[in-house]
């Protein structure tokens, strides 16, 4: 793991840095690179724009590790409202949740009840619920809860992280259960005994897992690849073509504001593409993890310090 990435991932857990960063106007400008706004309305407006151009979307409210039942219950109520708003606008939009945002650390039974309730509401409103994966010490609890929900609601999907050594075994058991999987590389700071430290190793693991997912696409709900690595995506697409899989058999999920031309090009080429749209005020840890995925993005923040009149490139970096 690079020094820059290590520093950024450590910084993402700093409450003090989060408070300092959010007070700075340049930081709010910089974060708009990756999200259309802090409120739900901005996220759904963006989803509508993408939908009109043939791109689907996934929305998520930023937040994690709530510490009270009241907070967890408030998050559940919010997502019920989100699902209702998606249905009211007839948007091609899914919802993704973090279990610690729904109270996993507070009361696992409460968290399970919330995911069940959201799964029911998502199905009733004609959309899909995704469960995000967090740090490695949450994997067992997340899998236990997800399997309990999946047994009752097959339209719920789960995120898996390619850089974890355990993921091949987890993937096999989930595919056997007919799960929908979104595969990502992984964005948390993990020890080498838990996760690959070298990017090349993570990339190789991702491709192996992706090919296994595609091989099972005919018997599983939905196989999704969340990455901005265009070279890796091309190899995934080549494997799908070799298996004679139609574009509708698998999806690509990419973040708002990242590789936007590639998103449109993939969709134009027949690949189902969804844009992950985040919103909310609790954006610091999420934003810093995005920078850690590609430390060169730090230069975007640096350029944001330059007054707009002095910079004609603000907002155009990759």
Secondary structure, DSSP 4 states (H G I P E B T S, - for coil): --HHHHHHHHHTT-HHHHHHHHT-HHHHHHHTTT-S-SSHHHHHHHHHHHHHTT-EEEEEE------SHHHHHHHHHHHHHHHHHHHHHT--EEEEE-TGGGTTTT-HHHHHHHHHHHHHHHHHTT--EEE---SGGGHHHHHHHHHHHHTT-TTEEEEEETTBTTHHHHHHHHHHTT-EEEEE---S---TTTB--SHHHHHHHHHHHHHHHHHTTTTSS-EEEE---HHHHHHHHHHHHHTT--GGGEEEEEETTSSHHHHHHHHHTT-EEEEEEEESS--HHHHHHHHHHTGGGHHHHHHHTS-GGG-S-TT---
